[in-house]
């Protein structure tokens, strides 16, 4: 109840989105420092300790916002929802490595589908569901979830895959990568703060259309400038365009969800948006990773055939490249053998880089187009709503006469 008006709530959401943008940029930086001084396990220790501090601080500082009527814990709904999410995420991530045709991967997808169906049935029949499905009949609430999913889908495409490209192929140092992404971070922070002020006076569908459109265009621009010789300046301004769009979307998706529910249900609305955000990130890494991996494997296989290498050696090379330089169990390669075939190793490396770049281009195009399509949908929904609002006075006048 601290932010009782739409204006106050929108400004608060702008600050929240700005802090999220800062976290996106400084997460990799802090992680790099921790790994430099300790090892990768320290990242999880830091997350656990920082999360505990945030929990204690929230418990001591944040005001109570629970539903005053009280609620029962929807155990069946929680279990069914957790199984659906866990099974689908596990299948997506594991399928990228072992192949989606594996029987146990297919079984996980089936289990996820059945659990989702069970979740819907349980929630429709429950007197106090963990996620009241009636809210999805509210167009802006449903649209907020779609924007949350697609926005994080695009964010992870830019952060995860472009970072790999810059490090492995463009030979960017850690500092260069951080500097390039700082432009995106500043853009997210500034656009989020500005959107928080404008969101109460501008239609949320218009804001969503602008945000998704700019984010999609930015991703396509990143794809255009990305090359082994890309400069930090060229990359920075395209990432800034992405950041402006992402900052707007972060504010709009949460604000739209909160406007669609009563204050007592605000926690449920916010957590639903965050769940769709996380799912968008997971699906983004898994789906786009599968595309990149498939392109890498198929393109590389063609290059290896052009080198007239034996079939078993082709399989070995593809395995080593797609598994970070590791070799299959029980197989080892002596350094002397690699030195004696230095020219071939160099050709294979360039072929792998080219295949990775081709796959990344497809993934970025897919993310950008997805955001632009969502932008057009948001604008079409606003136009339809605006047209009805203009017609309504005329229709009332005719009916009264």
TATAMO-V332344 format. One record per backbone hydrogen bond with DSSP energy under -0.5 kcal/mol. NH is the residue of the N-H (numbers start at 0). CO is the residue of the C=O. If there is no record, write none. Layout:
NH,CO / NH,CO
This chain:
3,1 / 8,4 / 9,5 / 10,6 / 11,7 / 12,8 / 13,9 / 14,10 / 15,11 / 16,12 / 17,13 / 18,14 / 19,15 / 20,16 / 21,17 / 22,18 / 23,19 / 24,20 / 25,21 / 26,22 / 27,23 / 28,24 / 29,25 / 30,26 / 31,27 / 32,28 / 33,29 / 34,30 / 35,31 / 36,32 / 37,33 / 41,38 / 42,39 / 43,39 / 43,40 / 44,40 / 45,41 / 46,42 / 47,43 / 48,44 / 49,45 / 50,46 / 51,47 / 52,48 / 53,49 / 54,50 / 55,51 / 56,52 / 57,53 / 58,54 / 59,55 / 60,56 / 61,57 / 69,66 / 73,71 / 74,72 / 77,73 / 78,74 / 79,75 / 80,76 / 81,77 / 82,78 / 83,79 / 84,80 / 85,81 / 86,82 / 87,83 / 88,84 / 89,85 / 90,86 / 91,87 / 92,88 / 93,89 / 94,90 / 95,91 / 96,92 / 96,93 / 97,93 / 98,94 / 101,98 / 105,101 / 106,102 / 107,103 / 108,104 / 109,105 / 110,106 / 111,107 / 112,108 / 113,109 / 114,110 / 115,111 / 116,112 / 117,113 / 118,114 / 119,115 / 120,116 / 121,117 / 122,118 / 123,119 / 124,120 / 125,121 / 134,131 / 135,132 / 136,133 / 137,134 / 138,136 / 141,137 / 142,138 / 143,139 / 144,140 / 145,141 / 146,142 / 147,143 / 148,144 / 149,145 / 150,146 / 151,147 / 152,148 / 153,149 / 154,150 / 155,151 / 156,152 / 157,153 / 158,154 / 159,155 / 160,155 / 160,156 / 161,156 / 161,157 / 162,157 / 162,158 / 163,159 / 164,160 / 165,161 / 166,162 / 167,163 / 168,164 / 169,164 / 171,165 / 176,172 / 177,173 / 178,174 / 179,175 / 180,176 / 181,177 / 182,178 / 182,179 / 183,179 / 184,180 / 185,181 / 186,182 / 187,183 / 188,184 / 189,185 / 190,186 / 191,187 / 192,188 / 193,189 / 194,190 / 195,191 / 196,192 / 197,193 / 198,194 / 200,197 / 201,197 / 206,202 / 207,203 / 208,204 / 209,205 / 210,206 / 211,207 / 212,208 / 213,209 / 214,210 / 215,211 / 216,212 / 217,213 / 218,214 / 219,215 / 220,216 / 221,217 / 222,218 / 223,219 / 224,220 / 225,221 / 229,226 / 234,230 / 235,231 / 236,232 / 237,233 / 238,234 / 239,235 / 240,236 / 241,237 / 242,238 / 243,239 / 244,240 / 245,241 / 246,242 / 247,243 / 248,244 / 249,245 / 250,246 / 251,247 / 252,248 / 253,249 / 254,250 / 255,251 / 256,252 / 257,253 / 258,254 / 259,255 / 260,257 / 264,261 / 265,262 / 268,264 / 269,265 / 270,266 / 271,267 / 272,268 / 273,269 / 274,270 / 275,271 / 276,272 / 277,273 / 278,274 / 279,275 / 280,276 / 281,277 / 282,278 / 283,279 / 284,280 / 285,281 / 286,282 / 287,282 / 287,283 / 288,284 / 289,285 / 290,286 / 291,287 / 292,288 / 293,289 / 294,290 / 295,291 / 296,292 / 297,293 / 298,294 / 299,295 / 300,296 / 301,297 / 302,298 / 303,299 / 304,300 / 305,301 / 306,302 / 307,304 / 308,303 / 313,309 / 314,310 / 315,311 / 316,312 / 317,313 / 318,314 / 319,315 / 320,316 / 321,317 / 322,318 / 323,320 / 324,319 / 325,322 / 330,327 / 336,333 / 337,333 / 338,334 / 339,335 / 340,336 / 341,338 / 344,340 / 345,341 / 346,342 / 347,343 / 348,344 / 349,345 / 350,346 / 351,347 / 352,348 / 353,349 / 354,350 / 355,351 / 356,352 / 357,353 / 358,354 / 359,355 / 360,356 / 361,357 / 362,358 / 363,359 / 364,360 / 365,361 / 366,362 / 367,363 / 368,364 / 369,365 / 370,366 / 371,367 / 372,368 / 373,369 / 374,370 / 375,371 / 376,372 / 377,373 / 378,374 / 379,375 / 380,376 / 381,377 / 382,378 / 383,379 / 384,380 / 385,381 / 386,382 / 387,383 / 388,384 / 389,385 / 390,386 / 391,387 / 392,388 / 393,389 / 394,390 / 395,391 / 396,392 / 397,393 / 398,394 / 399,395 / 400,396
